[in-house]
Amino acid sequence: MHEMSIVEAFMEQIMKMAEEGNWKAVTKVRLKVGVMRQIVPDILEFCFEIASKGTIMEGAVLDIEEVPLSIRCDECGYEWDDREFLGLCPKCGSIYVNVLNGMELELTNLEVEVRNAETCGR
Protein backbone atom coordinates (compact mmCIF):
# COMPACT_ATOMS: atom_id res chain seq x y z
CA MET A 1 0.00 0.00 0.00
CA HIS A 2 2.04 2.96 -1.28
CA GLU A 3 -0.69 5.38 -0.21
CA MET A 4 0.59 5.31 3.39
CA SER A 5 4.13 6.30 2.37
CA ILE A 6 2.68 9.13 0.28
CA VAL A 7 0.61 10.34 3.24
CA GLU A 8 3.61 10.16 5.57
CA ALA A 9 5.73 12.19 3.11
CA PHE A 10 3.28 15.04 2.70
CA MET A 11 2.43 15.03 6.44
CA GLU A 12 6.14 15.46 7.20
CA GLN A 13 6.22 18.44 4.83
CA ILE A 14 3.12 19.93 6.47
CA MET A 15 4.54 19.49 9.99
CA LYS A 16 7.67 21.43 9.00
CA MET A 17 5.52 24.25 7.62
CA ALA A 18 3.37 24.17 10.78
CA GLU A 19 6.41 24.63 13.02
CA GLU A 20 7.67 27.55 10.95
CA GLY A 21 4.22 29.15 10.74
CA ASN A 22 3.20 28.52 14.37
CA TRP A 23 0.01 26.75 13.31
CA LYS A 24 -2.50 25.52 15.84
CA ALA A 25 -4.31 23.18 13.46
CA VAL A 26 -4.61 22.14 9.85
CA THR A 27 -8.27 21.94 8.86
CA LYS A 28 -8.03 21.12 5.16
CA VAL A 29 -5.40 19.55 2.91
CA ARG A 30 -5.77 19.74 -0.85
CA LEU A 31 -3.87 17.44 -3.19
CA LYS A 32 -3.68 17.03 -6.96
CA VAL A 33 -3.27 13.38 -7.91
CA GLY A 34 -2.81 12.26 -11.51
CA VAL A 35 -4.50 9.04 -12.62
CA MET A 36 -1.16 7.58 -13.71
CA ARG A 37 -0.01 7.59 -10.06
CA GLN A 38 -2.34 4.63 -9.46
CA ILE A 39 -3.45 6.02 -6.11
CA VAL A 40 -6.82 4.94 -4.77
CA PRO A 41 -8.45 8.06 -3.26
CA ASP A 42 -10.43 6.10 -0.65
CA ILE A 43 -7.28 4.35 0.56
CA LEU A 44 -5.39 7.65 0.61
CA GLU A 45 -8.17 9.19 2.74
CA PHE A 46 -8.13 6.18 5.09
CA CYS A 47 -4.34 6.39 5.47
CA PHE A 48 -4.56 10.12 6.15
CA GLU A 49 -7.21 9.58 8.81
CA ILE A 50 -5.05 6.96 10.56
CA ALA A 51 -1.72 8.83 10.24
CA SER A 52 -3.14 12.18 11.36
CA LYS A 53 -4.44 10.91 14.71
CA GLY A 54 -2.78 12.80 17.54
CA THR A 55 -1.35 15.47 15.23
CA ILE A 56 -2.45 18.99 14.33
CA MET A 57 -4.03 17.43 11.22
CA GLU A 58 -6.41 15.16 13.11
CA GLY A 59 -9.93 15.74 11.81
CA ALA A 60 -8.74 17.71 8.76
CA VAL A 61 -10.55 17.27 5.47
CA LEU A 62 -8.47 15.69 2.71
CA ASP A 63 -9.59 17.15 -0.62
CA ILE A 64 -8.24 15.15 -3.58
CA GLU A 65 -8.43 16.54 -7.11
CA GLU A 66 -7.97 13.71 -9.59
CA VAL A 67 -6.18 14.84 -12.74
CA PRO A 68 -7.04 12.92 -15.91
CA LEU A 69 -4.44 11.73 -18.37
CA SER A 70 -3.69 13.89 -21.38
CA ILE A 71 -1.04 13.14 -24.00
CA ARG A 72 0.41 15.05 -26.98
CA CYS A 73 2.29 13.77 -30.01
CA ASP A 74 5.56 15.62 -30.64
CA GLU A 75 5.39 14.75 -34.35
CA CYS A 76 1.91 15.90 -35.38
CA GLY A 77 0.70 17.80 -32.30
CA TYR A 78 -2.38 15.63 -31.78
CA GLU A 79 -3.67 15.56 -28.17
CA TRP A 80 -5.74 12.80 -26.62
CA ASP A 81 -6.69 11.22 -23.33
CA ASP A 82 -6.26 7.83 -21.68
CA ARG A 83 -9.13 6.18 -23.53
CA GLU A 84 -6.93 6.01 -26.61
CA PHE A 85 -3.45 5.57 -25.09
CA LEU A 86 -1.51 2.59 -26.44
CA GLY A 87 1.97 4.15 -26.37
CA LEU A 88 1.74 5.42 -29.93
CA CYS A 89 0.02 8.45 -31.40
CA PRO A 90 -3.39 7.24 -32.61
CA LYS A 91 -3.30 9.80 -35.45
CA CYS A 92 0.19 9.38 -37.01
CA GLY A 93 1.60 6.31 -35.19
CA SER A 94 4.63 8.18 -33.80
CA ILE A 95 6.40 6.87 -30.70
CA TYR A 96 7.34 10.44 -29.74
CA VAL A 97 4.56 11.28 -27.32
CA ASN A 98 4.56 13.20 -24.02
CA VAL A 99 2.26 13.00 -21.03
CA LEU A 100 0.94 16.51 -20.38
CA ASN A 101 -1.22 15.71 -17.35
CA GLY A 102 -1.93 12.70 -15.21
CA MET A 103 1.39 12.26 -13.37
CA GLU A 104 0.78 14.95 -10.73
CA LEU A 105 1.25 14.39 -7.02
CA GLU A 106 1.12 17.84 -5.48
CA LEU A 107 0.19 19.39 -2.17
CA THR A 108 -1.66 22.40 -3.57
CA ASN A 109 -3.33 24.14 -0.65
CA LEU A 110 -3.78 24.07 3.11
CA GLU A 111 -6.33 25.67 5.40
CA VAL A 112 -4.88 26.28 8.85
CA GLU A 113 -5.59 27.89 12.19
CA VAL A 114 -2.73 30.04 13.47
CA ARG A 115 -1.91 30.36 17.15
CA ASN A 116 -2.64 33.66 18.79
CA ALA A 117 0.61 35.63 19.14
CA GLU A 118 -0.12 36.08 22.87
CA THR A 119 -0.21 32.31 23.45
CA CYS A 120 2.89 31.44 21.43
CA GLY A 121 5.25 29.17 23.30
CA ARG A 122 2.69 27.98 25.85
N, C-alpha and C positions, 0 to 999 in steps of 0.2 A: 504494500500500500504506500505508494510514493506521495500521496496526498499529505500524510502526516509530516514527512520531511519538508514539504513545501510550506505547510503551516508553521512549523518550527522556525524555518528560515525567515519568513516575513514577520513573525512575532518577535524574533530577535531584533530585527531592524526597527520595529515599532517601539520596543522597549528602550532602545538607544535614543530614539527621538523623544520619547516620553521623559527620560532623565534630563535631557538637554532643555526641553521645553517646560519642565516642571508641571507635567500633566497629572491631573487627579484621576481621570478615567478616559478610556476610549469607548465611544458609544456606537461608532459605525466604522467599518473597514470596507473599502471598495477595491475590488480587484478586476482586472481585465484578464481573461483566460481564453486563449485561442484553442479552437477545436483540435488542432494537431498536437496539443499537449497531452491529450488523452487523460484529462482530469475529470473525474465524476463530481459534479457540483454537490450532490447530496453527501458524498463521502467527505469532500473538503469541508463542508459545513459541520458535519459530525466531528471531524478531527479538530476543527477550530473550537467547537463547544467544549470538547474534552481538554484540549491544551490550554485554553484560556482560564480555566477554573483556578481561582486564587490569585489571578493577576488583575491588572487594571483594565483588562479587556473582557473580563467575565461579564456575560450578559450583552456584549456588543452585537450588533447586527452585522452579518457578513453579507455584503452585496456583491454578487458575482455577475459581471457582464461577459457573456460568452461571445467571442469574436469568430465569425464564420471564416472559412477558408476562401481566399481569393488568390488567383494565380495569373501571371502575365507571361506571354511568349516574348522573348527578346528578339526573335526573328521577324515576326509579323505584327506584334503589338496586340494580338488578341488577348482578351481577359475573360476568365471563366471562374466558376466556383467548384467546390468539391464533388458535385454530382457528375462532373465530366472528367475528373482527374485520373489519368492512367500513367502519368509520368511523361507523356508527350503532349505537344500542343494538338488539340483536336481539330484545329483548322488547317495547319500546314505540316504537322508531324514532327516539328523540331524538338530536339531534346533540350534546347536552351530555354528553359522556363524558370521563373522566379516566383516564390511564394511572397505575396504582398501582405497578406493578413492571415492570421490563423495560428501563428506561433507565439503570440503574446503571453506573457506571464508578468503582469505589472501591478504593483500596489499604486493605485491612482489617486486615492483620496482617503482622508481620515476625518472623522468628526470626534472632537475631544472636549473634555472639560478641563480647564486650567485651574490650578490651585490659586486661591486668593493670596496675594503678595504678603498679607499680614500673617498668614498661617504657614508660610514657607519654612521648611526645616523642622516642623513639629511632627 
